[in-house]
Each structure stands twice: as C-alpha cells, then as structure tokens.
C-alpha cells in the first residue's frame, strides 16, 4: 500500500463524521442547558438533568400503575388537606355555638396548631422516607389521625381540642399527606403538572364533601358524632389505599440523616421565601369567610360553610387548569399568574365590596388560584431539583410553611379581635392580600434570575 493510500485509509467516513458532530452538538447543548440552569458538574436534579438516581422499579413510569399511585395520593390529600380545609366549619361552630364569648384568637389555636403540625412534620416524613417503607408510614399515619378525631369527640375544652384535633391530627396527617403528594412525582415524568393537579384536586374534593358532611352531622347528630364519623372514614380510606403509596428509593443511600446543604442554594431560598408569604395566608379565607358571612353580611342560613364549599369546588377546576398549563408554560410562570390573581381576589374583590355576590366571587377566584399555589410550588421544586429526594426537599419547604401558617393565622385572629373588635374584617383582609403581593414580587425576581427570556419554559 502506498503512502497516499495509507493516509486515505485513516480519513473518517462521512457516517462517522456525522455521528461525531451529532454527539458533540448534543454534549454542547447539554452543557448550555447546565450553564443556563447554573448547574454544578455533579448536578443530579435540575430540570435539564432529569433524575436517574432512583432504583429500577417493578412498574414503568407513566404506566397504568403509575397513575394508580397518583389516584392513591389524591385520596390521601382528600382525607388530610381536605379535612384541614374544611376546618372553617368547625371554627364557625366553636365561635358561634360551643364556645360563646371566648376570643377568636383562642379558638383559632385549634386550626393553627393543626396546620402547623401538618407541615412542620414534613421534615420528619422526608427523613424517615429515606429509610422506612412508605406504605407502613402512610398506614400508621392514617390510623393515628382517625384516632385523633375520635378522641376529639370526647373533648369539651379548647386545650383538649388543640391537642387532639390540632396537634395529634396534624402530626399524624403529615405522613399520608406528604407521601401522598410527593411519591406520585417519582412515577410520572411526562405529565408531572397534571399528576400533581390530580393529587391536589383531592384536597378540593375532600374539602367540599367534608364541609357538607361536617355541617350535616353537626346539625343532625352533634359535633361529637361528626368527629367520630370523620375519624372512621379517615382510617378506612387511608389504610385501604396505603399499599399503593410505594416510594422508589434512591440508588445511593444518604450518608447523613439531616442534609441541609440545599438550603444554601439560591433557588431553594427563593422558593422557600415565596412559599412562606404565599402559603401563610392560604388558609385565612377558609377560616374567616364562615364567620365573615355571619358577622358582616348577616346572611341567612349557612352561607359561611357554603363559601368554604365554593372555595373547594372552584379549587378542583383551578388545580386541573394550573397543572395542564404548568406542563406547557412552566410551573414558575404559572405561579406568578396564579399568585397575582389570588391577591386580586382579596384586595380587588373581597375588600372593597362587602356583600354576598362579591364574597362568592372572591371565594371562587381564590379557590381557583390560591388553593393551587401549593401544588405548583411542589412542581417547581421537582423541575429545579428532580424527584430523587423530592420528599425530603419538599419537607423543608413545608416546614417554612408551618411557621408561616401559625404566625399568619394567629396574627390575623389577633388583628380581628383587637383592631376589628371581632366584627371589622378590613385589616385582616388587607394583611392577607399584602402577603400575597410580597410573594408575587419574590416570584418575579426569581423568574428573572432564572432567565430573562419571557417565553422560556420555567
């Protein structure tokens, strides 16, 4: 073979060159995605570096079984967050009928502690989920929270209700709640926003029928039997569907029980701050609207519990729309729009128009937008950090929410009792709306820091 022939034999073929160019272009594109997302070289969980850190499952992602896990999460949200969302019916009964003359601030400790424990224990759930069977955790939590409501049926003092219906229920419910909304994310990849929408629609459905059932049982059987019936329903539904809440374990077992390295990342800090100011006032309309209807509107019948039902029913539609749009436009983009509309429902409708039609409109708009915020925050986390450790990371976010919920609910009740003398709801409504505006500003800054391209999926 001549020297010219040898040189030609070492020249790559056209197919080889095309393959090499494509590989380099692919690698370059991935490097650009990493740079845009501010990833580290060992990043394992951003939107451009999808999760591959989970053990191989016996069932495929996005399969029929995966959507059965979503359905189980929906029911768990129904009997945990749904029951919590219907607490306004109990609050109305406690203030007007059972504990007449007791300050609203004192009575609101029941709901405040319930919401605080529901989210504060999220960190414990996240840690235990890395080592324990999620199905057992879910079953034990469901049984305990049902028992908490049964014990509340025998409680006659506010401090007893704070311990049972508040602390015991909230702490136990955090297990099926946190697992129910995070585990489905490990099974769904293509339509994650829709999956979260289906899960959180359970809280809207639950809040709707729990409100109606609670009001009916209180009127016909009394408050004690209302607690007992709800407690039994929680045990049956929660334990019955716990076998489907199967968490996929990470391939690499965590080396530390508590890992707070994520809290030093700017993306987490922005999401946590926005969550703090958005989710703190998230429960206020559920709690205040029932008593607002009686004290300010002097509405006949049970308009108060009807307003809670309107929030929950419209929330079903809002969560579905938010989930679908998040999959196409991006969860952070949708968070900005929904937070803006939630603030408008308070400051633009409820505050200036103290009448029945405006209250109904405010309840409906807040149900569509405000009740969807928590699901979109979780969706944003999954896009920023992946789903390998989503239960643990979301637990840290829910912990900030717990502090915000306790502080905002109590300060709002104190504001109503002192400034409003128990009848003027002006400043509590302004307070709720302004907190949502602060969250909106944080989200806008976060969005611009991620990318200034307004049309980009974020």
DAHUTA-V320608 format. One record per backbone hydrogen bond with DSSP energy under -1.0 kcal/mol. CO is the residue of the C=O (numbers start at 1). NH is the residue of the N-H. E is the energy in kcal/mol with one decimal. If there is no record, write none. Layout:
[[CO & NH & E] [CO & NH & E]]
This chain:
[[2 & 6 & -2.1] [3 & 7 & -2.1] [4 & 8 & -2.0] [5 & 9 & -1.9] [8 & 11 & -1.2] [13 & 17 & -2.3] [14 & 18 & -2.5] [15 & 19 & -2.4] [16 & 20 & -2.5] [17 & 21 & -2.6] [18 & 22 & -2.5] [19 & 23 & -2.4] [20 & 24 & -2.5] [21 & 25 & -2.8] [22 & 26 & -2.7] [23 & 27 & -2.6] [24 & 28 & -2.9] [25 & 29 & -2.6] [26 & 30 & -2.2] [27 & 31 & -2.2] [28 & 32 & -2.3] [29 & 33 & -2.3] [30 & 34 & -2.4] [31 & 35 & -2.5] [32 & 36 & -2.7] [33 & 37 & -1.9] [34 & 39 & -2.8] [35 & 38 & -1.0] [40 & 43 & -2.0] [53 & 251 & -2.7] [60 & 63 & -1.1] [63 & 67 & -1.7] [64 & 68 & -1.4] [65 & 69 & -1.9] [66 & 70 & -1.5] [67 & 71 & -2.0] [68 & 72 & -2.3] [69 & 73 & -2.2] [70 & 74 & -2.1] [71 & 75 & -1.9] [72 & 76 & -2.2] [73 & 77 & -2.3] [74 & 78 & -1.6] [75 & 79 & -1.9] [77 & 82 & -2.3] [80 & 84 & -2.0] [81 & 85 & -2.5] [82 & 86 & -1.1] [84 & 87 & -1.4] [86 & 89 & -1.6] [87 & 91 & -2.8] [88 & 92 & -2.5] [89 & 93 & -1.9] [90 & 94 & -3.0] [91 & 95 & -2.5] [92 & 96 & -2.4] [93 & 97 & -2.4] [93 & 98 & -2.1] [94 & 99 & -2.9] [99 & 102 & -1.6] [103 & 107 & -1.8] [104 & 108 & -2.6] [106 & 109 & -1.1] [107 & 110 & -1.7] [108 & 112 & -2.6] [109 & 113 & -2.6] [110 & 114 & -1.8] [111 & 115 & -2.4] [112 & 116 & -2.5] [113 & 117 & -2.7] [114 & 118 & -2.0] [115 & 119 & -1.4] [116 & 120 & -3.3] [117 & 121 & -1.7] [119 & 122 & -1.5] [120 & 123 & -1.0] [121 & 125 & -2.2] [122 & 126 & -2.5] [123 & 127 & -2.4] [124 & 128 & -2.7] [125 & 129 & -2.1] [127 & 130 & -1.2] [128 & 131 & -1.6] [128 & 132 & -3.3] [133 & 137 & -2.1] [134 & 138 & -2.2] [135 & 139 & -2.1] [136 & 140 & -2.7] [137 & 141 & -2.1] [138 & 142 & -2.2] [139 & 143 & -2.2] [140 & 144 & -2.2] [141 & 145 & -2.4] [142 & 146 & -1.7] [143 & 147 & -2.0] [144 & 148 & -1.9] [145 & 149 & -1.5] [146 & 150 & -1.7] [147 & 151 & -2.5] [148 & 152 & -1.9] [149 & 153 & -1.1] [151 & 154 & -1.3] [152 & 155 & -1.3] [157 & 161 & -1.8] [158 & 162 & -2.4] [159 & 163 & -1.6] [160 & 164 & -2.2] [161 & 166 & -1.7] [162 & 167 & -3.3] [163 & 168 & -2.6] [164 & 169 & -2.0] [166 & 170 & -2.2] [167 & 171 & -2.6] [168 & 172 & -2.1] [169 & 173 & -3.0] [170 & 174 & -1.2] [172 & 175 & -1.2] [173 & 177 & -2.2] [174 & 178 & -2.5] [175 & 179 & -2.0] [176 & 180 & -1.8] [177 & 181 & -1.6] [178 & 182 & -1.4] [179 & 183 & -2.2] [183 & 186 & -1.7] [184 & 187 & -1.4] [184 & 188 & -1.2] [187 & 62 & -2.7] [191 & 195 & -2.3] [192 & 196 & -2.3] [193 & 197 & -2.0] [194 & 198 & -2.4] [195 & 199 & -2.3] [196 & 200 & -2.9] [197 & 201 & -1.7] [199 & 202 & -1.2] [200 & 204 & -1.1] [201 & 205 & -2.9] [202 & 206 & -3.1] [203 & 207 & -2.8] [204 & 208 & -1.8] [205 & 209 & -2.5] [206 & 210 & -2.8] [207 & 211 & -1.5] [208 & 212 & -2.0] [209 & 213 & -2.8] [210 & 214 & -3.0] [211 & 215 & -2.4] [212 & 216 & -2.4] [213 & 217 & -2.9] [214 & 218 & -2.6] [215 & 219 & -2.0] [216 & 220 & -2.0] [217 & 221 & -2.9] [217 & 222 & -1.8] [222 & 226 & -1.5] [223 & 227 & -2.0] [224 & 228 & -2.0] [225 & 229 & -2.5] [226 & 230 & -2.1] [227 & 231 & -2.4] [228 & 232 & -2.2] [229 & 233 & -2.0] [230 & 234 & -2.3] [231 & 235 & -1.9] [232 & 236 & -2.2] [233 & 237 & -2.6] [234 & 238 & -2.5] [235 & 239 & -2.0] [236 & 240 & -1.7] [237 & 241 & -1.6] [241 & 244 & -1.5] [242 & 245 & -1.7] [244 & 246 & -2.0] [249 & 55 & -3.0] [260 & 263 & -1.0] [261 & 264 & -1.4] [262 & 265 & -1.7] [265 & 269 & -2.1] [266 & 270 & -2.2] [267 & 271 & -2.2] [268 & 272 & -2.9] [269 & 273 & -2.3] [270 & 274 & -2.6] [271 & 275 & -2.4] [272 & 276 & -2.3] [273 & 277 & -1.9] [274 & 278 & -1.8] [275 & 279 & -2.9] [276 & 280 & -1.1] [281 & 284 & -1.1] [283 & 287 & -1.6] [284 & 288 & -3.3] [285 & 289 & -1.7] [288 & 292 & -2.8] [289 & 293 & -2.2] [291 & 295 & -3.1] [292 & 296 & -2.4] [292 & 297 & -1.6] [293 & 299 & -2.1] [302 & 306 & -1.5] [303 & 307 & -2.3] [304 & 308 & -1.4] [305 & 309 & -1.9] [306 & 310 & -2.3] [307 & 311 & -2.2] [308 & 312 & -2.1] [309 & 313 & -2.8] [310 & 314 & -2.7] [311 & 315 & -1.6] [312 & 316 & -1.1] [313 & 317 & -1.1] [314 & 318 & -2.6] [315 & 319 & -2.6] [316 & 320 & -1.6] [317 & 321 & -2.4] [318 & 322 & -2.7] [319 & 323 & -2.4] [320 & 324 & -2.3] [321 & 325 & -2.6] [322 & 326 & -2.2] [323 & 327 & -1.5] [325 & 329 & -3.5] [326 & 330 & -1.3] [330 & 334 & -2.0] [331 & 335 & -2.0] [332 & 336 & -1.8] [333 & 337 & -1.5] [334 & 338 & -2.8] [335 & 339 & -2.4] [336 & 340 & -1.9] [337 & 341 & -2.0] [338 & 342 & -2.1] [339 & 343 & -2.2] [340 & 344 & -1.9] [341 & 345 & -1.9] [343 & 347 & -2.8] [344 & 348 & -2.3] [345 & 350 & -1.8] [346 & 351 & -2.3] [349 & 353 & -1.2] [353 & 355 & -2.1] [355 & 359 & -2.1] [356 & 360 & -2.4] [357 & 361 & -2.4] [358 & 362 & -2.9] [359 & 363 & -2.4] [360 & 364 & -2.3] [361 & 365 & -2.6] [362 & 366 & -2.6] [363 & 367 & -2.1] [364 & 368 & -2.0] [365 & 369 & -2.2] [366 & 370 & -1.0] [366 & 371 & -1.4] [369 & 372 & -1.2] [372 & 376 & -1.8] [373 & 377 & -2.2] [374 & 378 & -1.7] [375 & 379 & -2.0] [376 & 380 & -2.5] [377 & 381 & -2.1] [378 & 382 & -2.0] [379 & 383 & -1.7] [380 & 384 & -1.8] [381 & 385 & -2.9] [382 & 386 & -1.5] [389 & 393 & -2.6] [390 & 394 & -2.7] [391 & 395 & -1.4] [392 & 396 & -1.4] [393 & 397 & -1.5] [394 & 398 & -2.8] [395 & 399 & -1.5] [396 & 400 & -1.4] [397 & 401 & -1.9] [398 & 402 & -2.0] [399 & 403 & -1.6] [400 & 404 & -2.1] [401 & 405 & -3.0] [402 & 406 & -2.2] [403 & 407 & -2.4] [404 & 408 & -3.0] [405 & 409 & -2.4] [406 & 410 & -1.9] [407 & 411 & -2.3] [408 & 412 & -2.5] [409 & 413 & -2.3] [410 & 414 & -2.5] [411 & 415 & -2.3] [412 & 416 & -2.2] [413 & 417 & -2.2] [414 & 418 & -2.4] [415 & 420 & -2.1] [416 & 422 & -3.6] [420 & 423 & -2.2] [420 & 424 & -2.5] [425 & 429 & -1.9] [426 & 430 & -2.3] [427 & 431 & -2.8] [428 & 432 & -2.1] [429 & 433 & -2.4] [430 & 434 & -2.7] [431 & 435 & -1.8] [432 & 436 & -1.5] [433 & 437 & -1.8] [434 & 438 & -2.2] [435 & 439 & -2.0] [436 & 440 & -2.1] [437 & 441 & -2.2] [438 & 442 & -2.1] [439 & 443 & -2.3] [440 & 444 & -2.1] [441 & 445 & -2.2] [442 & 446 & -2.4] [443 & 447 & -2.6] [444 & 448 & -2.2] [445 & 449 & -2.0] [446 & 450 & -2.0] [447 & 451 & -2.2] [453 & 456 & -1.6]]
